[in-house]
Amino acid sequence: MYNILLLGSGGREHSIAWALSKDVKVNKLYCAPGNAGTLSVAINVSLDIMNNDLIYDFVKEKKINLIVVGPEQPLENGIVDYFDDKDIKIFGPSKFAAQLESSKLFARYIMEEYNIPQPAFFECSNEEEILSLRNKLGFPMVLKADGLAAGKGVIICNNESELNLAIDEMIINKKFGTASSKISVEECLKGDELSVFAICDGENYKIINSAQDHKRIFDNDMGPNTGGMGAYAPTPLFDEKLKEKVEKTIIKPTLRAMSDKGHPFKGFLYVGLMMVDNEPYVIEFNVRLGDPEAQVLIPLIKSSFLEIILSSVNGNLDSLEIDLDDCYAVTVVLASNGYPSLYKKGMKIKGLERIKDEIVFHAGTKIENNNIIASGGRVINVIGINKNLKSAIDDAYSLIEKINFDNKYYRKDIGSKAFKYLKKEDQ
């Protein structure tokens, strides 16, 4: 039996907790710090997830025998190395391997060395270096903070004035702090974006599923980037032919690179792709499940989520079969209006008691005076699951009508971009 500590507090962590809680091999499930939603399936604990020593004290006290890391920050902080040294099972990549996400330039140089398809890029650390690339790259061009920036450290510059504003934000005003002390300035590829998710055990891997995220705050992919306003899975773009290409040209060489460097990759590998002339290019790597992509990937997994995680930790993924539901899943994020900039918190969330058998994952929520209140920019994720995509979208949006809070905001077009890839009868 397993006593599990899950680290994180968002919609991704609620979906992971939801899946783990259903497993008969789970004795106790703790979530640090968790949210109002994880309370229904786990025991929330107030722990600083960036303090490995404090976490270790809790692990000893509660006889934890498996730690599952949800977000990227503790991975960058070396939590996996810390507990590996203490011979305590922990799921996720090492600090070195986590650089595939925590340093955009580390990932770019790995891809360059191993001939993994990617856009042209240049390392810059000041205004002059960035401006010198205007003629070489042309507009639009992309500026990416090298370090972690909560999914918001990417600015697409369509002209000179936007480039100057981006330089002001990243270099002068240090909007992203030390994350933008170095910047990857990149060619802007144009095409369809999708994400592919694999679970890895250092040597073997299994592709879990594909998804399309909706990063921009407004409909029709307008406005600033967010952590993600919704997603659907699987995407019809990811057919067998593309799967073979992604495995051969991206996943296998990436895992080989990590092994060659002496740090085999264990955990979730999230490959963000741009399709250009039917060829996949890597836009980004993440070293954990996406949020909100996890909220559509996990409900489609019929196999034991605990066994999937243990197979990665124990290095025996090759003998594991992952069974997926033959459905579409759609999630729409209910946010506080004003996100990702200035937004209100503290609003009481009403109507959650009307949710019966449907799936709703909490993101930025907490309990206060016996009420569930909004505590973040992204507040609630509603999930629709159905055999056809249009019905899954309708199911998700019908749940939105049941849940209310002041300043509720959501996109109205989540999942609709898939229709251009689907035949009429499959929609």
N, C-alpha and C positions, 0 to 999 in steps of 0.2 A: 504493500500500500504506500501511496505517496503523500507526503506533506509538501505542498508546493507553495513557493513564494513567487508571485507574478509582480513585476515592476512596471509601473506606469499608471496613467490616470485618464486616458482618452477613450474614444470610441473603439479604437483598435484593441485596447486592453479589455474593455467590456466584452468584446466579441471573443477574445481568447479565453477569458474567464468563463463565459457562457459555454464554450465548447469543452473546456477542461472539466467543468462542474458536472457534466453529464456522464463522466467516465467512472465506472464502478471501482477502478483502481485508485481513485483519488479519495484520500481520507480527510485531509484538511486543505483548504485553498485560501491563502492569504493574498491580498492585493495591496500594494504600497505605491502611492497612497490611495489609489482607487477613486471612484466617484459614486454618486448616488445610485447609479445603475448596478455597479459591481456588488453593492451591498446585498442585492437579492440572490447572488450566487457565490459570494465569497465573504471573508472577514476582512474589512478594510483596516489597515494599520498605518499610523503616521510615522513614516520613515523617510529620512533624506536619502533618496536613491542614488545620490552622488557621493555618499559617505560609505565606502566599502567596509570599514571597521564596524560601524554601527549596524550595517546589514548583517555582518558576520555574527555579532552578538545576538541578533534576533534569530538567525538561522540555528545557532547552537541552542538557544532557549526553547524554540518551538520544534526542534528536531526536524528541520527542513531537509529533505533529501533530493529536491529538484528546484532550481531557480530558473524562471523563464523571464527573459529580458524583452520588454515590449519596445521602448523607444531607443533612439540612437545615442543619446548623450551618455548613458552609463557604459555603453560599448566603447565609445571613444575614451571614456575614463578608465578603461582597463579592468572592468569588473570580471570579465570572463577569465583573464589571466590570474586575477587575484584568487578566485575560487577554484580554478584548476589546480593552483599550487597547494590548495588545502584539500584537494581530492573530494570536492563536493560537486555533484553534477550541476552544470549550468548550461543553458541553451543560448547559443549565439556565437559570433565570431570573436577572435582575439582582437586586442587593441590594434595590432599591426594590420590584420585583415580588414578591420572596420574602417581603415583609411580609404577603402574603396568609396565610402560615403563621406567620411569626415574630412577628406581633402580631395576636392575636385581635381586638383593638379596631380596628386598622387595617382588617381584613377586614370587621368589622361595619359600620363607617362607610361603606366602599365599597358594601356591599350596601344600606345605607340610602339612599345617594345615587342608586343605580341601580335601586331598587325590586326588588331580588332577594329572593325569599321567605326569611325567616329568623325565628327566635323573637324576642320582645321582649328587649331587653338594656339594661343600665345600666353605665356606667363607674364603678368605685369604687376608692378607694385607702386606705380605713381602715375600722375596725370599725363606726363609727357609720353611715357611708353604707350599708354592707351591711345592717345591722340595720333601717335605715329602710325597706327594701324588702320586709320580711316580709309586710306586709298587702297591698302592691300586687301582689306576685307569688304569694304563698301558697306552700304546700309541695306537692310537692317543688320546689326551686329549684336552679339549677346555678351553681357557682362555677368559673370558668376563669381560670387564670393567663394573663396577657396574653402573656408570652413563651414561648420554647421550654422544654418540660419533659419531653422524651423520651416524649411520649404519655401521661404520667401526671398532668398538671396540671389534671385535671378532677375535681371532687367534686360528686356529687349529694346534696343534703341533703333528707331526708324529714321532718325535724322540727327543733324548736328545739335539741335537744342535738347533733344531727349538724351543724347550722349553726355552733354554737359551737365544736365540734371542728375544723371546716373553717377557721374564722377563726383559731383557734389555730395550725393547721398553716401556713396561707398568710401570715397577717399577723404573728403574734407570733413563731412559731418559724422562719419563713422557710424552710420545707422545700424550696421551689422556688427559693430564692435571689432574685435580682433579677427573675426571670420573673414573680413575683407582686407586684411593686411596684405594678402596676395589675391590677385584676381585672375581668373581664366577668361580671357577675351576670345570669343569663339565666332566662327562662321555660323550664320543663322540658316539652318536647314528648313526647308518648307515641305510639308507632307502630313500624313496622318500619324498621330502619336498613339502608342499603346504600351502597356506594361506586361511583362512576363515574369512569373514568380516561380522560383525553384527552391527546393529544400536540398541542402547539401550536408554531407557528413565528412568532408575533408578529401574524399576520393570519389565518391559516387554522388549522383544528384537525381532528383525526380522533379519534373515540371508539374506544378500544382494546377495552375490555370493561367489565363490571361485576363486583362481588364483594360478598360479605358477610364481614366480619371477626368475630372472637369476642374481644372486648376483656377481659372479666372473667376472673379466674383460675380460678373454679370452674365446674362444669357448671351448666346452666340459667341462665347469665349471672348468677351470684352472686359476691360478693366484690369486692375492689378492682380498679380498672382496671390493665391491663398494657400493654405495647407491642403485644400481640396474641398470642393462644394458638392461632390457626388461622384458616383462611379457605377459602372455595370460590368458584369462578367457572365460568360466569357465574351470576348469580342470576335465577331465573324472574320476580322482581319487575320486572326491567327489560325491559318489553315495548316494542313500537314506539311506543305511545301515550305512555308515560312518557319514552321517549327524546326524542320531539319536544318535550315540555314542558321537559325539562331543558336541551335545547339552546336553546330560545327564551327561557326565563325566567332561566336561570342562566349557562350557558357563554358564550353570545354577549354578554350584557351585561357579564360579568366581563372578557372580552377587550377589549371596547370601552372599559371603564373604564381598563384598563391603558394602552391606546393613547392615550386622552384625557389621561392623566396624563404622557404622554411616555415611558413605559416599557413598550413592547409585551411581552407575556408569551411567552417561549419556554421549552419544557421540558414536563415532565409536570404536568398539573393534576389533582389528586385532589379530587373533590367528595364530601364525606361528607354523606349525605342522611338525613332522617327523613321518612317518609311519614305524613301526617296527613289522613284523609278523602280518600285518593287524590291528595293534592297534595304535591309535594316541597318540603321546606324545608332550607336549608343549615345543617348542624350545624357543619361546619368545612371549611376548605380546607387541603390540603397541596400543596406545590410540588415534589413528587418522588413516586416510586412508594411505596406503602405497604409495610410489612414486618410481617406476612407476605404481604400481597396480591401483591406482585411474584412470589412463589414459585409462585403459581397463574396469574397473568396471562402471564408470560413463556413457560412451556412450551406455552401454547396458541397462541402466535404462530408461524405458519408462514413468514411473510415474514422477510427479513433484518433482524435487530434493529439492525445497524449502519446500514443504509439508512434505517430509521425515525429514528434519532438524527440522521443527517446531514441528512435532509430538514427536521428542526426547526432545526438550526443554520444551514442554508443558505437557509431561507425558501422551500422549494418543496414543502411538504406537499400542496398542492392536486393535484399530479400523481402522488401516491403512493397505491397500493392496498395496504391491510393485509389479509393473508389469515389467517384464524383457523381453528384446528382445531375441528371440530364435536363437541366433547367437554366433559365436566366435569373440572375439576382440583380436588383437595382437598389442603390441607396441614395437618398437625398438628404443633404445636410441642412438642418434648421439652425441658422446662425442668428446672432444679435446684430441688428442693422447697424452698419458702420464698420463692421469687420471687413478687411483686415487692418483698418486704421483705428480710429477711436470708436468704442462701442460701450454700451451700458451693460452692467452686470447686476445681479441681485433680484432679477424679475422672478416672480413665482410662476412655475410651470404648471399648467392645468390640463386635465384630460388624460393623463397617463393611466389613470385607473380604468379608462375605457378600452385600453389595449388588452385583448384577451390572449388569443393564440398567435397573434402576429408578432413579428420581431421588431423591437426597437432597442437600439443601443445608445447609451448615454455617452456624451463627450465631455463638455464643460458643465457639469452639474454637481451640486452638493446639497446636503440636508442642513436646513437651518430652521429652528423652531418647528420641527415636524413637517416642514414644507420642503419640496424639491425646488431649488432655485438655480438660475443660470449663473455660472461662475467663470465662463470663458467665451471666446468669440464664436466657436463652433459648439453648439449646445446639445443637439439631439440628432441621431441618425435613424431615419425610418427605412425599413427594408421591405421590398416586394419581391416575391419569388413566384415564377410561373413558367410553364412550358414554352410560351412564346413571349417575346420581348415586350410587345405593346401591353400585354396584360400585366407583366411584372412592373412596368412603369406605372400603369394605372393603379395597381395595388399599393405601390409606395406612396403615390400622391394622395390616395384616399385616406391613408393614415395621417397625413399632415392636417387634414380637416379636424381630426380629433384632438390634436395637441396645440395648445395656445400659450403664448406668453407675450408680454409687451415687446415691441420692436422685433418681432419674428420676421426673418427674411430667408428666402430660399430661391434657388434658380428654378425656372419653370421648364427647362429643356434637357434635364438629365436623361441620358440614354438615347436621345433622339438622333444623335449623330450616327448611330449604328444602322439606321434604316437605309442609308445609302449603300451599305455593303450587303444588305439582305435581299433575297428574292421576296416578292409579295407574300407568297404562301408561308414563308418562315417568320414573318413579322408578328 
